[in-house]
Every structure is written in C-alpha cells, then in structure tokens.
Amino acid sequence: MTAGVRRAIVATAADRAAKTSKGTSMNMSIPALHVSDVTTIRGDGTVFIANRAGGGASGNFTLTITAPISFTPPAPDYPAGSFRLQVDLNDSLKGTYNSTTVDLINSHGGVNPTAFFTGRCKVEAATHSTGLRYWILVANNGTPTAGAQMPPDVVSFGIHDSNGKMVAYGTGPLKSGDLKVTPAKPFVP
C-alpha cells in the first residue's frame, strides 16, 4: 500500500468519525406501531425436514398450541394464548420452547388462512439462551376429508436471542397433526 493510499484511508475514516460525532450521519428511527388482527389459532402438528436430521437430531419439530393463540377484542385487550415448540433439528438449539408472551398476531386469507405471531419465549435445553424472541407462521391449508387430496398445513419459525443471534429455525409441511387459523375477515375478492 502506498503512502498516498494510506493517507486517503485515514482521511476518510477521520471524516466519517467527525460527521458521526456531529450527528449528521446518525438517523433517528421510530418503531412502527403494531396492531393485531382478530385471529385465533388452535391445534398441533409435527414437521419433518430430512436435511435437518443427523448429528443426533431427528429432523422434527412439533408446534402445540397449549391455549388458543388469539386476539378477540374488546376482551382481552392484547393477544393471548400459549404454545410449546419442541425442536430436534441440526443447526438449531435442540430443546422445548415455551411462549411467555404473544405480542402481535396478524392473519390474512380465507381459503387457506395464514397467521403470523410473535413474542417472547423460554427454552428448556442443555445450553441455555436468554432474551428469546420468536416469530411463527402457520398456513392452514384445510382439513383432509374422506377421499379429498389436501396439501398439508405449513409451519415456519425463527427464534433469536437477546443479541440477535438465530437460535433455532425451521419451515416445512406437517407430516402429522392439524392447525386451524380463524381470521376475522376472510379475503373476499
């Protein structure tokens, strides 16, 4: 590296530091208000992901709604409910995750209603993580009836710790079980 290039790098870094200290390059960010939709989720289901098996992991995760996840104002004022998520996937912290809050729930669709919910959870695992936040998607593709071919319901989740590190994740169709999503206003074209 030549002396001229070094001077240019040092000058650029000094210029950035000066601008930051004056506040010219820092942007203020006000978080968006999050408003839940009237929605209810019930049921349970297990997903198997073949490439997440191995290394001591079965490749399964199971979502069990232990109390209906719902937002039905005027009471309660906030989303409520609980779930248990048992994770046995490689590339994830294996354990049982239990929700402690449901902070937001939204849904859309009528034929195969889809819900998204997020909040905080705790894990029962050999390695302990703290400050866990989850995001879960449930796509309700219907309940198979005699002779009818229905695609399975789909579940997707991501769990991060207080440092923003991904702790566990997975997405796939149910191999067993059934999840129900009831939106307030099914889509009408």
Wavefront OBJ file of the C-alpha trace (Angstrom):
o trace
v 0.000 0.000 0.000
v 1.431 3.383 -0.941
v 1.684 6.333 1.432
v -0.945 8.192 -0.615
v -3.465 5.373 -0.295
v -2.845 5.166 3.477
v -3.415 8.930 3.839
v -6.677 8.661 1.879
v -7.937 5.817 4.086
v -7.043 7.680 7.299
v -8.643 10.903 5.995
v -11.857 9.058 5.030
v -12.083 7.392 8.457
v -11.455 10.703 10.239
v -14.111 12.419 8.105
v -16.688 9.708 8.961
v -15.879 9.970 12.672
v -16.248 13.750 12.583
v -19.631 13.533 10.838
v -20.883 10.904 13.300
v -19.857 12.972 16.308
v -21.789 15.943 14.876
v -24.840 13.729 14.372
v -25.006 14.228 10.614
v -24.836 10.536 9.696
v -26.979 9.136 12.521
v -30.632 8.614 11.629
v -33.443 8.553 14.129
v -35.735 5.557 13.812
v -39.130 5.456 15.466
v -40.544 1.922 15.610
v -43.819 1.290 13.840
v -46.971 0.693 15.865
v -48.001 -2.930 15.628
v -51.718 -3.606 15.635
v -53.021 -7.164 15.862
v -55.860 -8.584 13.765
v -58.769 -10.540 15.227
v -57.442 -14.081 14.803
v -57.482 -17.455 16.583
v -55.025 -20.347 16.146
v -55.599 -23.857 17.551
v -54.157 -27.340 17.140
v -50.804 -29.047 16.858
v -48.573 -30.589 14.251
v -45.192 -32.113 13.553
v -42.890 -31.194 10.669
v -40.092 -33.453 9.409
v -37.216 -31.919 7.437
v -34.928 -34.638 6.043
v -31.829 -32.461 5.661
v -32.187 -31.225 9.279
v -31.856 -34.814 10.604
v -28.488 -36.272 11.572
v -25.814 -35.446 14.080
v -28.094 -36.684 16.850
v -31.159 -34.778 15.582
v -34.379 -36.459 14.408
v -35.217 -33.682 11.909
v -38.572 -32.997 13.596
v -40.172 -30.004 15.225
v -43.603 -30.027 16.839
v -45.806 -26.982 17.470
v -48.513 -27.488 20.100
v -50.929 -24.645 20.793
v -51.473 -25.212 24.532
v -54.035 -22.386 24.887
v -55.618 -20.860 21.763
v -53.471 -18.037 20.429
v -55.964 -15.288 19.814
v -56.814 -11.650 19.705
v -60.544 -11.046 20.144
v -61.163 -7.522 21.461
v -62.754 -5.918 23.360
v -61.528 -8.520 25.873
v -58.731 -9.280 26.224
v -57.011 -6.011 25.370
v -53.943 -7.771 23.960
v -53.163 -11.030 22.148
v -53.195 -14.058 24.444
v -52.515 -17.776 24.387
v -49.526 -20.049 24.611
v -47.597 -22.688 22.723
v -44.890 -25.291 23.148
v -42.380 -25.833 20.348
v -40.247 -28.966 20.564
v -37.191 -28.616 18.314
v -34.956 -31.547 17.368
v -33.175 -30.150 14.289
v -29.495 -29.958 13.469
v -28.258 -26.369 13.048
v -30.607 -25.291 15.883
v -30.560 -25.312 19.679
v -32.474 -28.514 20.464
v -34.992 -28.194 23.260
v -38.533 -27.258 24.236
v -39.511 -23.618 23.767
v -42.484 -22.300 25.752
v -44.082 -18.956 24.976
v -44.167 -16.354 27.722
v -45.974 -13.667 25.681
v -47.841 -13.236 22.436
v -47.088 -9.654 21.429
v -48.570 -9.493 17.928
v -50.824 -11.645 15.743
v -51.883 -10.952 12.156
v -53.654 -13.060 9.579
v -54.968 -12.958 6.048
v -56.813 -15.211 3.638
v -59.984 -17.247 3.815
v -59.475 -20.412 1.745
v -56.137 -21.180 3.361
v -55.860 -18.582 6.133
v -52.328 -17.740 7.198
v -51.339 -16.283 10.562
v -48.138 -14.714 11.836
v -47.455 -14.254 15.537
v -44.508 -13.071 17.545
v -43.467 -12.596 21.150
v -41.113 -13.916 23.809
v -40.287 -17.448 24.924
v -38.018 -19.516 27.171
v -36.191 -22.726 26.383
v -35.613 -25.944 28.276
v -32.328 -27.147 26.777
v -28.849 -28.340 27.684
v -27.452 -24.967 26.569
v -29.359 -22.027 27.991
v -30.143 -18.925 25.933
v -31.797 -15.790 27.300
v -33.897 -12.961 25.931
v -35.517 -15.211 23.329
v -37.947 -13.774 20.776
v -39.908 -15.912 18.316
v -41.674 -15.436 15.004
v -44.066 -18.142 13.778
v -46.118 -18.552 10.600
v -48.997 -21.038 10.342
v -50.659 -21.670 6.960
v -53.917 -23.588 7.356
v -54.438 -25.494 4.105
v -57.611 -27.201 5.329
v -58.542 -30.483 6.938
v -58.476 -33.522 4.664
v -61.854 -35.185 4.274
v -62.515 -38.717 3.057
v -61.114 -39.054 -0.463
v -60.007 -35.420 -0.739
v -56.406 -34.540 -1.546
v -55.335 -31.534 0.510
v -51.877 -30.060 0.832
v -50.639 -30.220 4.421
v -50.576 -27.197 6.692
v -47.236 -25.365 6.810
v -45.341 -24.045 9.843
v -42.312 -21.763 9.839
v -40.468 -20.365 12.850
v -37.392 -18.418 13.829
v -36.082 -17.806 17.346
v -33.423 -15.213 18.186
v -31.619 -14.473 21.437
v -31.132 -11.055 23.058
v -28.025 -10.464 20.908
v -29.935 -11.078 17.665
v -28.310 -14.478 17.081
v -30.504 -17.115 15.417
v -31.007 -19.884 17.984
v -33.469 -22.134 16.143
v -35.383 -22.108 12.862
v -37.371 -24.371 10.575
v -40.018 -24.430 7.855
v -42.000 -27.274 6.374
v -45.309 -29.050 5.776
v -46.942 -31.024 8.585
v -46.351 -34.763 8.480
v -48.975 -35.201 11.217
v -51.479 -33.074 13.101
v -53.738 -30.206 12.101
v -53.590 -26.465 12.774
v -56.593 -24.164 12.464
v -56.394 -20.447 11.714
v -59.599 -18.437 12.041
v -59.243 -14.894 10.726
v -61.880 -12.272 11.498
v -62.362 -11.209 7.920
v -61.672 -13.836 5.267
v -60.447 -12.404 1.974
v -63.227 -11.564 -0.452
v -62.066 -10.630 -3.976
l 1 2 3 4 5 6 7 8 9 10 11 12 13 14 15 16 17 18 19 20 21 22 23 24 25 26 27 28 29 30 31 32 33 34 35 36 37 38 39 40 41 42 43 44 45 46 47 48 49 50 51 52 53 54 55 56 57 58 59 60 61 62 63 64 65 66 67 68 69 70 71 72 73 74 75 76 77 78 79 80 81 82 83 84 85 86 87 88 89 90 91 92 93 94 95 96 97 98 99 100 101 102 103 104 105 106 107 108 109 110 111 112 113 114 115 116 117 118 119 120 121 122 123 124 125 126 127 128 129 130 131 132 133 134 135 136 137 138 139 140 141 142 143 144 145 146 147 148 149 150 151 152 153 154 155 156 157 158 159 160 161 162 163 164 165 166 167 168 169 170 171 172 173 174 175 176 177 178 179 180 181 182 183 184 185 186 187 188 189
